[in-house]
């Protein structure tokens, strides 16, 4: 017996591709790491902790961030959630937009979502 009920997603009304940032926001929040100040440049979006940003080619490149959906993230200077750190939070269903300044600019190697 053949199942002929398969339908391509492209043929279903209201189904469309969305950006990784939008997908993360719909799935419960995310952190966006930008290599430029004021949320400019290349963005990398994560929905969970990353022990080594070098695995994604973005070690020591973060200059600004955005966080959505009441999440708190800790950014660490070293891989494996070690070394000096800074904590950032988005509250009340807002989006946190923040520039990384001082000795922390372009110096993060791991990120951790606080449960």
C-alpha positions as CSV (number, residue, x, y, z in Angstrom):
1,X,0.0,0.0,0.0
2,X,1.4,3.4,-0.9
3,X,0.9,6.5,1.2
4,X,-0.1,9.4,-1.1
5,X,-0.8,11.9,1.6
6,X,2.6,13.5,1.6
7,X,2.5,17.3,0.9
8,X,5.4,19.6,0.4
9,X,5.6,22.4,3.0
10,X,6.0,24.8,0.2
11,X,2.5,24.1,-1.0
12,X,0.9,24.7,2.4
13,X,-0.6,28.2,2.8
14,X,1.1,30.3,5.5
15,X,4.3,28.2,5.7
16,X,7.4,30.2,5.0
17,X,11.1,30.2,5.9
18,X,12.1,32.4,8.8
19,X,15.4,33.7,10.0
20,X,17.4,31.9,12.7
21,X,16.8,34.9,15.0
22,X,13.0,34.7,14.5
23,X,13.0,30.9,15.0
24,X,14.9,31.3,18.3
25,X,12.5,33.9,19.5
26,X,9.5,31.8,18.7
27,X,11.1,28.7,20.4
28,X,11.5,30.4,23.7
29,X,14.3,33.0,23.5
30,X,17.9,33.3,22.5
31,X,21.1,35.3,22.7
32,X,22.4,37.0,19.6
33,X,26.2,37.7,19.6
34,X,27.2,40.5,17.2
35,X,30.8,41.3,16.1
36,X,29.9,45.0,15.8
37,X,28.8,47.6,18.3
38,X,25.0,48.5,18.6
39,X,23.9,45.1,17.3
40,X,25.6,45.5,13.9
41,X,27.9,43.2,11.9
42,X,27.5,39.4,11.7
43,X,25.1,37.9,14.2
44,X,25.3,34.4,15.7
45,X,22.2,33.1,17.4
46,X,22.2,30.5,20.2
47,X,19.4,29.0,22.3
48,X,21.6,27.0,24.7
49,X,24.9,27.1,26.4
50,X,28.1,26.9,24.3
51,X,31.3,25.7,26.0
52,X,33.6,26.9,23.2
53,X,32.7,29.6,20.8
54,X,35.8,28.7,18.7
55,X,33.8,25.7,17.5
56,X,31.6,28.2,15.7
57,X,34.4,30.5,14.5
58,X,33.4,33.4,16.7
59,X,35.8,33.1,19.7
60,X,36.8,36.6,21.0
61,X,34.6,38.5,18.5
62,X,31.6,39.7,20.5
63,X,31.1,43.4,20.7
64,X,27.3,43.6,21.4
65,X,24.5,41.3,22.3
66,X,20.7,41.0,22.3
67,X,18.8,38.7,24.6
68,X,15.1,37.8,24.4
69,X,12.4,36.2,26.4
70,X,13.3,36.8,30.1
71,X,16.6,34.9,29.8
72,X,19.8,35.4,31.7
73,X,23.1,34.5,30.1
74,X,26.6,34.5,31.5
75,X,29.5,35.2,29.1
76,X,32.9,33.9,30.1
77,X,36.3,35.0,28.9
78,X,37.6,31.4,28.7
79,X,36.2,28.2,27.1
80,X,34.3,25.7,29.3
81,X,32.6,28.4,31.3
82,X,35.7,29.6,33.1
83,X,37.6,32.8,33.8
84,X,36.1,36.2,34.3
85,X,32.5,36.6,33.4
86,X,29.6,39.0,33.0
87,X,25.9,38.3,33.4
88,X,23.2,39.8,31.2
89,X,19.4,39.5,31.5
90,X,16.3,40.4,29.6
91,X,13.3,40.9,31.9
92,X,9.5,41.5,31.5
93,X,9.4,40.1,28.0
94,X,11.7,42.8,26.8
95,X,14.8,42.4,24.6
96,X,18.1,43.4,26.2
97,X,20.4,45.3,23.8
98,X,23.9,45.8,25.2
99,X,27.3,46.8,24.0
100,X,30.3,45.0,25.5
101,X,32.7,47.5,26.8
102,X,36.1,47.7,28.5
103,X,38.3,44.7,28.9
104,X,35.4,42.4,27.9
105,X,34.9,43.6,24.4
106,X,35.9,40.9,21.9
107,X,37.0,38.6,24.7
108,X,34.3,36.0,25.3
109,X,35.0,32.3,24.6
110,X,31.9,30.6,26.1
111,X,28.3,31.4,27.0
112,X,26.0,29.8,29.5
113,X,22.2,30.0,29.7
114,X,21.1,30.3,33.3
115,X,18.2,27.9,33.9
